[in-house]
Amino acid sequence: MNLIFPELPSPKMHPANIGHDLVRCDGFDNRLRQLYLDRVLKLNMFDGDFKKAMTDLHTVFNTGAKIVLHATAPKTAGDWDAPRLNFTRFYINLARSLDPELIFDAYITDRISPTIRYISIPSCVFEAFGLQPENRCFDPSGNELEQKMWYYFRAMQFLDAGFESISLAPGIPQEVADMILQKAVLVFREEPACADLKIDDEETIKNRWITQKQREHG
């Protein structure tokens, strides 16, 4: 049964597959027009209490989006625990059951919260950086390597919850972006002055979205 659009007899009749020409709507500026044509929707839908999740999914499908940018963007470390991961995984799986092409993006801030001192470092994070695993938590006042480990851990959390795209704040090192790129479908880098760039600049768009295939083929 189609849980999001129960009135539709078949997933093939889904708005995401039919497509809606919203470009002609009044109030569509150039930036929104380009995002729509690229089938990218910026919608922070998995933060908070999830009460708007189903409504937001309606928005995703009715606009025909294929990439939901910044679907989650937690500001602190302690607000992304196991129950939230499970809720998010449920909604992402539900959405993909209707449109397998959907990609949900998670944003990682370069600001590190003191609450990471309560989060244990998994052995896989130590191993990813060529270190011997230890039984300890993250150190919020740690060195550059400790910060890189946190960013990598955060990305692995999101990928495990079903996100396939990771957006990185400007302060996150390129080394971490390269490591995440081995696991994620997309890695989106925000440059410090990206707000001043024209969204319809083809070269800018090409340089800001990185895929594994593009890296492999230069």
N, C-alpha and C positions, 0 to 999 in steps of 0.2 A: 504494500500500500504506500502511496506517496504521502508521507507525513507532513511535508511542507506545503504542497499544493494538492490536497485531496480531491479537488474538483477536476484535476487533469487525468484523463484515462490512461495516458502512457508517458513515460519519461521522454520519449521522442517529441512530445508536444510541449515540453518544458520551455518556458520563456528563454532560458539560457541557450537552448538549441534553436529556437525560432528566431530570436534576436529582435530587439526593439530599436528603432531609429530615434534616439533621444537627442541627437545632435541638433535637430531642428527646434528643440524646445527653447522658449525665451529664457534668458539668463544664463545660457551656456557660454562662459568665457573661453578663451583659447586654451587655457590650461586644462579646464575640465573637458573640453572637446577632445584634446589629445589623449588624456587619460582614458576617456570613453572609447575612442577609436583603438587604443592599445588594449582595451578590455581590462584596465586596471582600476580598481575601486579602493580608495583609502578609507577604511572603516574600522575603528577600534571597537571590536565587538565581543572580545573574550576577556575583558577586564571587568571589574565590578562584580555584581551579583548574578550575572547571566540572565537576568530577567528579560533583556531585550534580544537575546540570542536568536530566537525564532523570528522575530520581526526583522532583525538584521539579515537573516538568511533570505527572507522574502526580498529584501533590497538587492542582495547579491544576485539572485536569480532573475529578478525583473529587469535589471540593468544589463544582463548578459555578461557580467564580469567573469574573467578567468583567473585573475590574480587579485587577492584581497590583501592590500598593503597595510602593514601595521595592524593586523587583526588583533594582536595583543602587544602591549607596550608597558609592562609593569615598571613602576618607578623605584621600587625597593625590592630587596632580596627575599624578604619573608612572606611575600604575598603570592608566591607561586609554589604551593606545596602539592602533595600527592592528590588530594581531592580535586583541586583545580585542574591538574593535569588530566585526570580521568574525565571530568566534565567536558573539557575542551576536546579530548580525543573522541568522545561520544558525538559532539556536534560536527566535528570535522568528518568523521566517518559517515554520519547521516547525510551531510551535504555531498560527499563524494559518491554516495550510493545513487544520487540523482545525476550528478555530473562529475565523472571521474577525472576530467581535465582541470578541475579547480585546484588552485595552489593558494594556500594560506601562508601569510608572512608574519613573522614575529620580530619585533624591534628590540635590540639590545642597546641600552644606554651605556656610555662610557663612565658614568658616575657610579662609584661602588659604595653601596650602603654598609654601614657598620654592622648590620644584622647578618652579614655573611659569616661572622664569627661563630654562628650557631649551625652552620651547614657543613657536613662532613664532605671531605674530598674523596670521590670514588677512585679506586685503583686505576681505572681506565684513563682518568685525567692525568695522573702521574705518568703513566706509561706513554701517553700521547706526546709528552714532553721529554721522554727518555729518562725519567726519574724512577727511583725505587719507591714503591707505594709506602705511605705512612698512615698511621691511625691518628688523624688530626682533622681539624676544621680549617676553613679559609682564614687567613690573617688580613683584616681590612687595612692594616697599616703596612702591608707587605711590600716587597720590591716589585720591579717590573715583571718578573717572571710569575710572581703570585697573581698579579693582575691579569696576565695573559691566560693563566690557568682558569681564573674565574670566568672570563669571557667565553672561553672554550666550553667550560662546564655548562654555562647558561644556554649556549647554542645547542648542546647535546640534549638538555632538558626539553627544549622546544621541539627539536626534531623527533624525540621520542614520543611527544604528545601528538604528532601528526603534521606539524608544520614542515613544509618543504622549502620554504624561502626564509632567509634570515637577513634583516636589515641591521646594519652596523652604524653606530654613531661615529662621527669624525675622529674621535680620539682613540679608537680601537686599532691596534697595530695591524699592518698588512699581513704579517706572519700569521696572525690568528685568522684573518679572513681566508688566507690560502688553506689553512687546516680545515676550516669549516666547509670550504668549497669542495673538499673531498667527500663530504657527507650530504650536502644540501643540493637541491636542484638549482636554486638561484641564491646568489649573495648580492645584496643591494648595499652599495657604499654611499653614505651621505658625505659630501664634501662640505667644508666649513662655509663656503659661500654659495652653496647650491640653491638657496632661496632666490638668489639674484640671476640665476641662469634661466634662459628661455626654455620652457618645457617642449617647444616644438623644434628645437635645435637637434637635428638628427645625430650629429656627432656626440653631443652631450648625452642623449638617450643611450646611444650605443656604448659609451664608456661607463655609464652608471649601472647598467645591467650586465652581469657577468655570468656566463654559464660554463659548466664543465666542458661541454663540447667546444666552445669558443677557445678555451684555454688550451685544450689538447691540439687544436688545429691552428693555433697561433692567431 
